[in-house]
Amino acid sequence: MSGSIVLRGGTVLTDAHRVLPGEDVLVTGDRIAAIGPALEVPAGTEEIDATGGLVMPGMIDTHRHLWQTAMRGYGADWTLTQYFVWYYLEWGKVFRPEDIYAGNLLGAWEALEAGVTTTVDWSHGLQTTEHADAAADALEAVPGRFVLAYGNIQDAPANWTGTAEFRDFVSRRTGGDLGFQLAFDVTGDPAFPEKPAFEVARDLGVPVTTHAGVWGATGDDGIRLMHDNGFMTPETIYVHGASLSADSYHRIAATGGSVSVSTESEQSAGQGYPPTWALRQYGIPVSLSMDTSVWWSGDLFSAMRATLGADRSREHLEAHAKGETVTHAALRADQVVDWATRGGAHALGRTDLGTLEVGKKADVVLLKNDDSPASFPLLNPYGHVAFQAQRGDVHTVLVDGRIVKRDGRLVGVDLPALRRRVEATVEHLRSQLGEDAWRQGMNPDVPETKILDNPYTYTTYQSDTTHGG
């Protein structure tokens, strides 16, 4: 074999929002070697029929708590308050290193299966370096591209970043293929207790990612402290970025940082309205993220769809309040696809990712599903990715030129063994909580409400609601 792979005859989404119908993408080694019609390829090149499909860059998720994936769907009815209570105050501390490993392994494979070739593991469950080693081990066991964003919600950032054990972990586990960030939040306390952690990040030469603009938790005071102390850099990723003032957006824009928008999270949990409308206004770069599978889906198709819906909904709502009508949508499908690919690459400082161009890393996704009536006609490629596609349409995934999903199936994953690991974690958590607390955590109380049986004052008749009256 030549070590080359060619995807033949697909509709190729390259850079600068260009669409190339019926062209080929040739991969040699870990790089894109050529893009064009009817390419001549080396003898022995593996050929993948992309006819009728879309060939696009691998997607990039800049904020996902992979360690929570083993609790998939558990918190579907939570608010942000219930999430904080469960993980930060009550039960996050019962996760063992093997539970971190199970969640990371499951979440990492899940991301790849949906065409997310690079994921930032916002890993704030690392109570010890044993937990951190488990997180890194899981990421290195999966053939995707990952960044470990090291955090610990059970201790102050100044404490865990200042230990000899943390420094030892950094020296042992970083510098290779696994990317590295520090992940912690800034409370806005005027004493700025997070300052020593920022100094550690500066000393190590690694970026900081922080939940900023989270209603009731992190706001403008934290942004001012970061800015006034010189810790806002172009590498800083501000997660959510909702609930912020114009002053904070100006500071982020002026220092070159980017915002990771998790629309499914923001519109459900309560961090603030998904801020893409404001970020566009201030010229702040955007990437997309899924946040956590304890609540939401684990694919960026959902993120793109939700982001377009939230942005356009706000645009219409504000226009209607002024008696106006929106006749042209400001946010377009190709922009959110760009945020899911090139936006993530920009946030991570990876100029070699995010687009399909000759010489760039071969992180490539083929969307093709000949068994689905929703796969044709393919009229608007960017609109198809943003509104029509889903994880079941991900036919082929390449990372670094290596096929990790082929013909709709992951390559090299042992799902039965993975299931057993995850089941062991679930069993452990249930035993730690006890059945009452486990059920209560999954089913938060619903406040009592007064049911208005009959809003009509001129009759005492009550409709038979069981018959839809």
C-alpha positions in Angstrom: 0.0 0.0 0.0 1.1 3.6 -0.7 0.0 5.0 2.6 -2.5 7.2 0.6 -6.2 7.5 0.7 -8.4 9.2 -1.8 -12.1 10.2 -1.3 -13.6 10.3 -4.8 -16.2 12.4 -6.3 -17.8 14.1 -3.3 -18.9 17.7 -2.8 -15.9 19.2 -1.0 -16.2 22.0 1.5 -12.7 23.6 1.6 -11.7 27.0 2.9 -13.2 30.4 2.7 -16.6 28.8 2.3 -15.8 27.4 -1.1 -17.8 24.4 -2.5 -16.2 22.1 -5.0 -18.7 19.6 -6.5 -17.6 16.2 -7.7 -13.9 16.6 -6.7 -11.4 14.3 -5.0 -9.4 14.7 -1.8 -6.1 12.8 -1.7 -4.5 12.1 1.7 -0.9 11.0 1.9 0.5 10.3 5.4 -1.0 12.7 7.8 -1.5 15.5 5.3 -3.9 16.6 2.5 -1.8 16.1 -0.6 -4.2 17.3 -3.3 -7.8 18.4 -4.0 -9.2 18.4 -7.5 -11.3 16.5 -10.1 -10.3 13.0 -11.2 -6.9 13.1 -9.4 -4.2 10.8 -10.4 -3.1 8.9 -7.3 -0.2 6.6 -6.3 -0.5 2.9 -7.0 -2.0 1.1 -4.0 -4.0 4.2 -2.8 -7.1 3.2 -0.9 -10.2 4.6 -2.6 -13.4 5.7 -0.8 -16.4 6.5 -2.9 -17.7 9.9 -1.8 -20.2 10.3 -4.7 -23.4 11.9 -3.4 -21.7 12.8 -0.1 -20.1 15.8 1.5 -16.4 16.0 2.3 -15.7 18.5 5.1 -13.0 19.3 7.7 -13.1 17.4 11.0 -15.1 19.3 13.5 -13.6 20.8 16.7 -15.3 20.9 20.1 -13.6 23.5 22.4 -15.4 22.6 25.6 -16.7 19.2 26.7 -16.7 17.6 30.2 -15.8 14.1 29.0 -15.6 12.7 32.5 -19.3 13.2 32.9 -20.3 11.1 29.9 -20.9 7.9 31.9 -23.9 9.7 33.4 -25.4 10.4 29.9 -28.8 12.0 30.2 -29.0 11.8 34.0 -29.4 15.5 34.4 -31.8 16.1 31.5 -34.2 18.2 33.7 -31.5 20.0 35.7 -31.0 23.7 35.9 -27.4 25.1 36.3 -28.1 25.3 40.1 -28.8 21.6 40.3 -25.7 20.8 38.3 -23.6 22.9 40.6 -25.1 21.2 43.7 -24.7 17.7 42.4 -21.1 17.9 41.0 -19.5 20.8 42.9 -21.0 20.4 46.4 -22.3 16.9 46.9 -21.3 14.0 44.6 -18.5 15.1 42.2 -16.0 14.0 44.9 -17.1 10.3 44.8 -15.7 9.8 41.3 -12.7 7.5 41.3 -9.9 7.5 38.8 -11.4 4.6 37.0 -14.7 6.5 36.7 -12.9 9.4 35.1 -11.3 6.9 32.7 -14.6 5.4 31.8 -16.3 8.7 31.1 -13.4 10.0 29.1 -13.2 6.8 27.0 -16.9 6.8 26.3 -17.0 10.5 25.5 -13.9 10.4 23.3 -15.3 7.6 21.1 -18.6 9.3 21.0 -17.0 12.5 19.7 -15.1 10.7 16.9 -18.2 8.7 15.9 -20.0 12.1 15.2 -17.2 13.5 13.1 -15.6 15.6 15.9 -11.9 15.0 15.3 -10.6 17.4 18.0 -12.1 17.7 21.4 -11.0 19.8 24.4 -11.6 17.7 27.5 -12.6 20.4 30.0 -11.6 18.0 32.8 -12.5 19.7 36.1 -13.0 16.4 38.0 -9.3 15.8 38.5 -9.2 15.7 42.3 -5.8 14.0 42.3 -3.1 13.4 39.8 -4.2 9.8 39.8 -7.5 11.1 38.3 -5.5 13.2 35.9 -3.5 10.2 34.7 -6.7 8.2 34.2 -8.1 11.1 32.1 -5.0 11.3 30.0 -4.7 7.5 29.6 -8.3 7.3 28.2 -7.7 10.1 25.7 -4.4 8.5 24.5 -6.3 5.2 24.1 -8.6 6.7 21.4 -7.3 7.6 17.9 -8.7 11.1 18.0 -7.1 14.5 18.6 -7.6 15.8 22.2 -6.6 18.6 24.5 -6.6 17.9 28.2 -7.9 21.0 30.0 -6.8 20.2 33.6 -9.1 21.4 36.4 -10.3 20.5 39.8 -13.7 21.8 41.1 -13.0 20.4 44.6 -10.1 22.7 45.4 -9.0 26.3 44.7 -7.0 26.8 41.5 -4.1 28.3 43.5 -3.9 25.1 45.6 -3.9 22.4 43.0 -1.7 24.2 40.5 0.9 24.8 43.2 1.6 21.2 44.2 4.6 19.2 43.3 2.3 16.4 42.2 0.8 18.7 39.6 4.2 19.8 38.3 5.2 16.2 38.1 2.1 15.3 36.0 2.9 18.2 33.6 6.4 17.0 33.1 5.4 13.4 32.6 2.3 13.8 30.4 2.6 16.9 28.3 4.7 17.9 25.3 3.5 15.0 23.1 0.4 14.6 20.9 -2.0 15.3 23.8 -2.7 19.1 24.0 -2.8 20.8 27.4 -4.6 23.7 29.0 -5.5 24.9 32.5 -9.2 25.0 33.2 -10.5 27.1 36.1 -13.0 29.9 36.7 -12.6 33.4 38.1 -15.2 34.2 40.7 -14.7 38.0 40.8 -13.5 38.1 44.4 -11.5 41.4 44.6 -8.7 39.5 46.3 -8.2 37.6 43.0 -7.4 34.2 44.6 -7.0 32.7 41.1 -3.9 34.9 40.3 -1.4 32.2 41.4 -3.0 29.7 39.0 -2.7 32.2 36.1 1.0 32.7 37.0 1.5 28.9 36.8 -0.1 28.9 33.4 2.2 31.7 32.2 5.2 29.9 33.7 4.2 26.7 31.9 3.4 28.5 28.6 -0.1 27.0 28.4 -3.5 28.6 27.7 -6.3 29.1 30.2 -9.9 28.2 29.5 -12.5 29.6 31.8 -16.3 29.6 32.2 -17.0 33.3 31.9 -20.3 35.1 31.8 -22.2 32.4 33.7 -25.2 34.0 35.4 -24.8 34.0 39.1 -21.3 32.5 39.0 -18.8 34.3 36.8 -19.3 37.8 35.4 -17.8 41.2 34.6 -15.7 41.4 37.8 -13.7 38.3 36.8 -13.1 39.7 33.4 -11.8 43.0 34.9 -9.5 41.2 37.2 -8.0 39.1 34.4 -7.6 42.2 32.2 -6.2 44.5 34.9 -3.6 41.8 35.9 -2.5 41.1 32.3 -3.9 37.6 32.0 -6.2 38.0 29.0 -4.4 36.7 26.0 -5.2 35.6 22.4 -5.0 32.0 23.6 -7.6 32.4 26.3 -10.9 30.6 25.7 -14.0 32.1 27.4 -16.6 29.4 27.7 -20.3 30.5 27.3 -19.5 34.3 27.3 -23.1 35.1 28.2 -24.3 37.5 30.9 -21.5 39.9 30.2 -21.5 43.7 29.7 -20.3 45.6 26.7 -17.2 46.4 28.8 -16.3 42.8 29.1 -16.9 42.1 25.4 -14.6 45.0 24.5 -11.9 43.6 26.8 -12.1 40.2 25.2 -12.1 41.6 21.7 -9.1 43.9 22.4 -7.0 41.1 23.8 -7.8 38.7 21.0 -9.5 35.9 22.9 -12.3 33.7 21.7 -15.6 32.4 23.1 -16.7 28.8 23.1 -20.5 28.9 22.7 -22.5 25.9 24.0 -25.9 26.8 22.8 -27.8 23.7 24.0 -26.3 24.4 27.4 -26.9 28.1 27.6 -30.5 28.0 26.3 -31.4 25.2 28.8 -29.3 25.6 31.9 -29.4 29.3 32.4 -25.9 30.7 31.9 -27.4 33.5 29.8 -28.8 33.8 26.3 -26.5 32.2 23.7 -24.3 35.2 22.9 -23.5 34.8 19.2 -25.4 37.9 18.4 -23.2 40.0 20.8 -20.0 38.3 19.8 -20.6 39.2 16.1 -21.3 42.8 17.1 -17.9 43.0 18.9 -16.0 41.0 16.4 -15.0 38.2 18.9 -14.1 34.9 17.3 -16.5 32.0 18.0 -16.1 28.3 18.4 -18.7 25.7 19.3 -19.0 23.1 22.0 -21.3 20.6 23.5 -20.6 21.1 27.3 -21.7 17.7 28.8 -23.7 14.6 27.9 -25.1 14.5 31.4 -27.7 16.9 29.8 -27.3 17.2 26.1 -26.3 15.6 22.8 -22.7 14.9 22.0 -22.4 16.1 18.4 -21.7 19.4 16.8 -24.6 19.0 14.3 -26.9 19.7 17.2 -24.7 22.6 18.2 -24.9 24.2 14.8 -28.6 23.7 14.6 -29.3 25.1 18.0 -27.0 28.0 17.5 -28.7 29.1 14.3 -32.1 28.7 15.9 -31.2 30.7 19.0 -29.5 33.5 17.1 -32.3 33.9 14.6 -35.0 33.6 17.3 -33.6 36.5 19.2 -33.3 38.5 16.0 -36.9 38.0 15.2 -38.1 38.6 18.8 -36.2 41.9 19.0 -37.5 43.1 15.7 -41.1 42.2 16.5 -40.8 44.2 19.8 -40.0 47.2 17.7 -42.8 46.5 15.2 -40.3 45.5 12.6 -39.9 42.5 10.4 -36.6 40.6 9.7 -36.4 40.0 6.0 -32.8 38.7 5.8 -31.2 36.4 8.4 -27.9 37.9 9.7 -26.4 34.5 10.8 -26.0 32.1 7.9 -25.5 28.3 7.7 -22.0 28.6 6.4 -21.0 30.7 9.4 -21.9 28.1 12.0 -20.2 25.4 10.0 -17.2 27.6 10.0 -17.4 28.0 13.8 -17.6 24.2 14.2 -14.4 23.7 12.2 -12.1 26.7 11.5 -13.5 28.5 14.6 -12.3 25.7 16.8 -8.9 25.6 15.1 -8.4 29.3 15.6 -9.3 29.1 19.3 -6.7 26.3 19.7 -4.1 28.1 17.7 -4.0 25.3 15.2 -3.5 26.8 11.7 -3.0 23.2 10.4 -6.6 22.2 11.3 -10.1 23.4 10.5 -10.1 23.5 6.7 -9.4 21.2 3.8 -6.3 22.7 2.1 -3.3 21.1 0.6 -0.6 20.7 3.2 -2.9 20.8 6.2 -3.5 17.9 8.6 -5.7 15.2 7.2 -8.6 15.5 9.7 -11.4 14.7 7.2 -15.1 13.8 7.5 -17.3 12.2 4.8 -21.1 12.7 5.3 -22.8 10.0 3.2 -25.9 7.9 3.9 -27.2 6.1 0.8 -29.8 4.4 3.0 -31.5 7.6 4.1 -34.1 9.6 2.1 -32.9 12.7 4.0 -29.5 12.5 2.2 -30.8 13.9 -1.1 -31.1 16.1 -2.9 -27.9 17.9 -1.9 -28.7 21.4 -3.0 -27.2 23.7 -0.3 -24.1 22.0 1.1 -23.7 24.3 4.1 -27.4 24.3 4.8 -27.4 20.5 4.6 -24.6 20.2 7.2 -26.2 22.7 9.6 -29.8 21.6 9.4 -30.1 18.1 7.7 -27.1 16.1 8.8 -26.7 14.0 11.9 -24.2 11.5 13.4 -25.8 8.6 11.5 -24.7 10.3 8.3 -21.0 10.3 9.3 -19.7 7.6 6.9 -15.9 8.1 7.2 -13.7 9.9 9.6 -9.9 10.4 9.2 -7.7 11.8 11.9 -4.0 12.5 11.0 -4.7 10.6 7.8 -5.8 7.5 9.7 -9.3 6.0 9.2 -11.0 5.9 12.5 -14.6 5.4 11.2 -15.3 3.5 8.0 -18.6 2.7 6.3 -20.5 4.2 9.3 -18.6 2.1 12.0 -15.8 3.0 14.4 -12.5 1.3 13.8 -10.8 -0.4 16.7 -13.3 0.2 19.5 -14.4 -2.6 21.8 -17.9 -1.4 22.7 -18.8 -4.4 24.9 -15.8 -3.8 27.1 -16.5 0.0 27.1 -20.1 -0.7 28.2 -18.8 -2.9 31.1 -16.6 0.0 32.3 -19.4 2.5 32.2 -21.8 0.1 33.9 -19.3 -0.3 36.7 -19.1 3.4 37.1 -22.9 3.8 37.2 -23.1 1.0 39.8 -20.5 2.7 41.9 -22.2 6.1 41.8 -25.6 4.5 42.6 -24.1 2.7 45.6 -22.5 5.8 46.9 -25.6 7.9 46.6 -28.2 5.3 47.6 -31.3 4.7 45.7 -33.3 7.6 47.1 -30.6 10.2 46.4 -29.9 8.6 43.0 -33.6 8.9 42.0 -34.0 12.4 43.5 -30.9 13.6 41.7 -32.3 12.5 38.3 -35.8 13.8 39.0 -35.6 17.2 40.7 -38.7 18.5 42.4 -41.2 20.3 40.3 -42.6 23.4 42.1 -46.3 23.2 42.8 -48.4 25.2 40.4 -52.1 26.2 40.4 -53.9 24.6 37.6 -56.4 26.9 36.0 -59.2 24.5 35.1 -61.5 27.1 33.6 -60.4 30.5 32.4 -63.9 31.5 31.2 -65.9 33.5 33.8 -69.3 33.0 32.1 -69.6 29.3 32.7 -68.7 26.7 35.3 -68.0 24.0 32.7 -64.6 22.3 32.9 -63.4 20.6 29.7 -62.5 16.9 29.6 -58.7 17.3 29.2 -58.3 13.6 28.7 -60.1 14.0 25.3 -58.3 17.2 24.4 -61.2 19.4 25.0 
